Amino acid sequence: MAAFNVTPSNPSIFILTGIPGLEAAHIWISIPFSTFYIISLMGNFTLLFVVGREQTLHKPMYLLLCMLAITDIATPTFVVPKALSIFWFNLKGITMADCLTQMFFQYTISVTHSATLVTMAFDRYVAICNPLRYATILSNARIAKLGLLCLIRSVLFILPLPLLLSQQPFCANRIIPHTQCEYIAVEKMACGDITVPRIYGLVLMFVIYGFDLTLIALSYGLIIKAVLRISSKKSHQKALNTCTAHICVMLTYYTPSLFSSLTYLFGQGIAPYVHIILADLYLLIPPMLNPIIYGVKTKELSDKVGKCICRR
């Protein structure tokens, strides 16, 4: 394959290099990339199909799972195809408009995903702590409104990121050592004063994740308090089982996300390819594992999936 000229002749073109230091292994790296992506698409589309087909699953909990599945489909879709084009065909060029668009949608979906997890924590809190009022508090229509609110919140928070960067003058060397238009990587190419974009990005990360994690912790604190009051061991176990899948999903999402962000901020001694691989795994692993976790942990859903497969 011919070598790609990494000096952009068009000033509006950025160059995504892939994974610096591992260029020779790009083809091999693409195998788990594409495999994880295909598995995540199959799992999440299956979840959407089963919930849409089965009337008995048209409940708030499963509508939330569908919202989560949509974000899990969108998250890698905005990044993986471009990454694979770099790995397979050495197509490294991306326009500034496309780069900022990818950044906007990637972070908007990520923040929406986090907000969905908060809503799911609230759903479990109501189901366990106020079961008699569950249907009144969380109807399907209300879940749809909460989903729309989550999306609007994400757009309002994330839109300033690409807008701020679009106003920056970029240096002549427009090479992004990454597989995606990650905010910090693009920010480093700016030649102007990036104080405002940098502060906004940092504040946004801590405010959004801090606020969401606080609400989730509060919900589960109240859930644990309510569960400990239950005298029946059977009811005690049933209440905990309803939360297990959600806790697993939260761990698969927030743990790599926070670790990836912290290595960028404080891991100056870590090799660049470690940062990039962590950022990519954060976009690939949770979408792949989420439908598997819920399929295994949610008996009603797993039974319906089994019935649909048998019908086929």
N, C-alpha and C positions, 0 to 999 in steps of 0.2 A: 504493500500500500504506500502511495506517495506521501511524503512528509507534508504536513500542513504548515503553511506560512502563518506564524503566530503574530505577525505585525499587521494590524488592521489598516488597510488603505482607506477605507470609508470611516470618517470620524464618528458615525452613528453606530458602528459595529463594535460589540464587545466580543472577547474571545474566552470561552469556557474551556479550560485546559483538561478537565477531567479530574483525575486524582494524581497530583504531582508526586513524582518518585515511584509511582506504580504504573507508569504508562505501558510498560512491556506486558503487564498483567491485565490490561483492560479487557481483553477478550474473555479471560477466565473470570474476572470480577463480574462481567455481564451475565454469567450463568446464574449465580444466586440472585442477582438483581431481577432478571426477567422471571425467574422461577417464583420468587416471593410476590412479584407483581401479579402474575397470572393466578396464583393461589388466592391472593387477596380479592381479586376481581371475581373469581368463581365463588368464593365463600360469601362475599357481601351481596352479589347478585342473587345467589341462592336464597339468602335470608330475605331479601326484598320480595322475591318471587313467592316464597312460602307464606310470608305474612300477608301479602296482597291476595293470595289465592284463598287462604283459610279465614272465613268469617269469624271463627272463634278466637282468632288472634288479633282482631281489630280492637285492641285495648290500649290504654295509655302507655303501659310498659313496652309493648311491642312497637308502638308508633315511635317511641323514643329510640328503640333499637334500630328502626328504619332510618331515623335521622342520623344516628351514629354510623350506619352502614353507608349512607350517602356521602358523609364526610370522609369515610375510609376509602371510598372509591375515588373521590376527587383529589384527596391529598397526594397520593403517588402519581396520579394521572397528569398533574401539572408539572411533574419533575422527571419521572422515569423515562418517558419517550425521548426527551432531549438527551438525557444521560446515555441511553442506549445508542442514540445516533452518534454520540461522541465515541463510545466504546467500539461500535461496529464499523462506522463509516468515516470516523475522524472529522465529522461535521461540527466544528467548534464555534462557528460564528453565530451570533445572536444580536439582533438589533437592540438598541437601547429601549425602544418602546416595548418590544417583546419581553425583554429582561425585567423591566419594571412591572409589566402586566403579570408575568409569572410570579414575581415577588408578591404582588398585591393579592392574587388569588390563593397562593400558597399559605400566606399568613392569615388571610381572612378565614379560610377553611379551618386552619389550625385553631384559631381563637373560637370559632363556632363549635368545633369539636370539644374544646374545654368547657364551653358554656353548656353543651349538651350533657356532659358528665355531671355538671352541677345540677341540672334539671333532673337527671336520673337519681342523684343522691336525694333530692327533695321528694321525688316519687317514692323512693324506698322509705323515707322518713314518714310520709303520710300513710303509706300502706301498713307500716308496723305500729306507729304511734297513734294514728287516728283512722283505724280500719273502717269504722262505721261511716265516716265522712269521706272516704276515699273517692267514691264515685261522684260526689258533689264537688269536691275540691279540684279533682283532676279528671275532667271530661276530655274526650277526644278533641273537641273544638278548642278547649283551653290549651291542650298540648300543642296544637297547631299554632296558636297565637304565641306561645312561649318560644316555639321554634323560629317563628318569624322575628320575634324580639331578639333572640340570640344572633340571628343573621344581621339584623340592623346594627346591633351593638358592635359586631365584628367589623362591619364596613366602616362605621364612624371612627373606630379606633385605628384601623389599619390604613385607611385612605391617605392620611397625612404622610406616611412613610415614603411611598413612591413619589408623592407630590414634592416633598422636601428634597429628595434626591434628584428629581428632574430639574430642579433649579440650580443644581451644583455644576460648576465647570469640571470636566474630567480630564485627567492627565493624558498625554499622548499615548502612553503605554496602557492600553485598555484591556489588560489581560486579567481575567478572574481565575485564580487557582482553585477551581471548584467545579462540581458537576451541575450546579444550579446557581441561580441569581440570589444567593443568600445575602441578607441585608448587610451584615458586617463586612462581608467580602466586597460588595459593591461600594460600600461607604469608604473603604480604604483607597479606592481609586480616585476619589474626589480631590481636586487640588485647592478648592476653596475652604472657607471656614465651615467645618462640619460640627461645630459645638452643639447647635440646635438639633440637627438630626440625630446626633449621638445621644444627647440627653433624652430626647423624646423616645428613642428606641429602648434605652435602658429603663426609663420610668415606665414605659408601656409594658415591658416584660415583667417587671416586679409587681406592678399594680394589677395587671390582668391575672397572672398566675397566683399572686399573693391573695387577691380577692377571691378567686375561684377555689383555691385550696382551703382558704379559711371557711368558706361556706360549706364545702364538702366535709371538712373536719367537724364543723358544728353539727351538721346533719347526722353524721355517724356517732358523734358524742351523745346526742340525744337518743339515737337508736340503741346504742349500747346501754344507756341508762334505762331505757324502757324494757330492753330484753332481760336485764338483770332482775327486774321486778317480776318477771314471769315465773310462776312456780312450777308449771308443767315442763318436764324435760323435753317432751315431744314438741311442744309449742316453741320452747327455747331453741331447739335445734332447727326447726322449720324457719324461724325468724332469721337465724344466722345464715342459713343456706340461701335465702333470698338475696342476701347481700354479697355473698362470696364472689359471684361472677363479676359484679360491678367493681368490687375492690381489686380483683385481678386485672380488669381492664384499665382501671385508673393507674395501677402500678406500671403496666406495660406502656402507658402513654406518658405520664409525668416523669418517671424515673429517667428514661433516656433523654427526654426533652430538657430537663433541668441539668443533667450531667453534661449534655452537649453544649448548653449555654455557658455553664461554668468553666468548661475547658477552654472555650473561646475567650472568656473574660480573664481567667487567671492561670491558664495553662500555657504560658508563653514558651516553656521548655519542651512541650510536647510536639512531636513531628506533625507537620501540616496534614499529612494524609490520615492521621488518626482523627483529627477534627472533622475532616470531610466524610470519612467512613461512618463516624458516629452520627453526623447530621443526616446522612442517607439512610442509615438503619432506623433512625427515629421516624422517617417517613415510610419505611417499608414494613417493619416488624409489627407495630400495633395494628395496622389495617389487616395484616395477614392473620394475626392471632385472635382478634376480637370475635369474629363469627365462630371460630373454633371454640373459644371459651364459653360463649353463650350457648352454642350448640350442645356442649358437654354438660354445662351446669344447669341449664333450663330444661327440665324434663318435658314440659308441654311443647316447647319448640323442637326439641330433638325428636319427639314422637311424630310431629307433623312433617318434619323433614324426611324421616324414615318412611312415612306413608306416601309422600310425594315420589320418593325414589322407587318404591315398590310399584306404584301405579305406572311409572314409566316403563 
